[in-house]
Amino acid sequence: MIELKSMRFHAFHGVSPQERKVGNDFAVDIEYTSACIEKAAGSDSLDDTVSYADVYRMVKEEMSMPSGLLENLAGRMLSALKARFPQLAYIKIKVSKLCPPLGGEVHSASVTLEECW
């Protein structure tokens, strides 16, 4: 299992015009594994795994395209990762909007999607 935890972004996701204009801070956590992770453990070759630097770049790209819902954003990320890295066997994505505008003190609102095939 490879994990990228608490990737932080300022982005413009949300249903209100204010969220789309001012933006908010977000955190993204991803866990993934590929069918060949054991091969990379033995070979010490980046060619035998899915580079977390490449995964980060894809997440950053998806974060730059506004979505109304966190569900849509997480779903886009999941689809993009599956398409780019067909060797993945499992992906779990958690997208959190930090300090969501709810009129009270809330650390975050999150959506988690998980897929195994």
C-alpha positions, 0 to 999 in steps of 0.5 A: 500500500502506498499513501499520500496523506494531507496533500493541501490545496487552495481551490475553488470547489463548492456550490455557493458563488462565494466558494467559487470566487474566494475558494477554500483550503482542502486536504486530499488523502490517497491510498493505492496499491498495484498488482506489481508492488511486490516486484518493486519491493524486490527490484528497487526500480521506479518502473515497477511501481506507480510513482507517488510524484505522478499521482500527486501531479494528477491530484493537483491537476484535478484540484485546479478544475472546480467542482460543485460537489466533493463527490464529483471531485473525488470521482474525477480523481478516481477515474483519472487515476484508473485511466492513467494507471491501469496497473492499480488494483485498489484506490481510496481517496478522501477529499476534505474541505477544511473549515467549511462555511457552515456557520459554526466551527467545523474542522472539515467536511469529507467525502471518501471513495474506495474502489478495488478491482 
